[in-house]
């Protein structure tokens, strides 16, 4: 079976989107697992916007105290939920994500 270069890039693009969404879902699951649960607000605050051919996937948590729990404070050690998510991503992608 032969394909044109346009067909090749369309197939490659679709595979890339599928892989990115799978990778990000796994990262969110790891972040949820690493999130301490008191009221459940932080866990419920995760939002994953899936990638499509025009947009990359994005993970959000807009709970106002997310950064304090993730990064820690003077009185509380960091939980590093973001790091738990990044640890699920293959190492060659991790460096790109940490530096962007």
N, C-alpha and C positions, 0 to 999 in steps of 0.2 A: 504494500500500500504506500503510495507516495502522497505527500502533503506539500502544500505551498508554504512559503515562509510565513505568510500571514496566518495560515491555519496552525502552523507550529507554534507561533507566539500566542495565539489564542488558547491552545491546549496548555502550553506552559503557564500562561497567566492563570487559567482556571485551577491548575494543580497547585500553584503557589498560594492562591487565595484559600483553597481547601486546607493546605498544610498550615498556613498561618492561623486560620480559625481553630484548627485542632490543637495547635500549640498553645494558643491563648486560652482556650477552654481549660486545658490542663494546668496552666499557670494560675487561673482564677481558682480552680479547685484547691491547689496548694496554698494559695493565699487565704482562702476560707478556712482550711484546716489549721493554719497557723494563727488565725485570728482568735483572741480570747473572747469567750462568750459570757457576758454578764446579763445583758438585756436582749442581745441578738441584733441590735441596731447596726453595729459594724458589719456583721455578716450580711445582713439584708441590704447594706449600702453598696455592695459591689454591683457594677453594671458593666457588661461586656457588649461593645458595639462590634459586631462581626465585620470582617473585611468583605469587600466586593471588588470588582475589577477597577473601580475608581478610588477606593479608600482603603487604608490599612485598618486593622482591628485596633481597638482602644479599650483600655480598662479604666474605670473610674470608681472612686469611692468618695463621695462628697460629704460624708459625715464630718461635722466640724472638728471633732477631736481625733480623726484618723491619724493625722501626722504625729500627734503626741503619743499615741499608742505605738505606732510604727517606729518612730525615732527615739522614743523614751523621753524622760524628763529627769530633773535632778532627783526626784523621789521614786521614779519608776524606770526599770530597765527597758530597752527597746525590744519590741516583739518581732520586728523586721519581716512583716508580712510580704512586703514587696520583694525582699530578698528570697523568701521561700518560693514565690512565683517565678522569679528569674532563675532559680536553681533548677527548675524543670525544663528550661529551654536549653537546647544543645549549646555547648560552650562557644562555638564560633558565632552564634547569634548574640550571646550574652554580652560580649564586649561591645558590640554595636549598640545594643539597647542601653547599657550603662553609660555610654558616652554620648547619647543623643538627648 
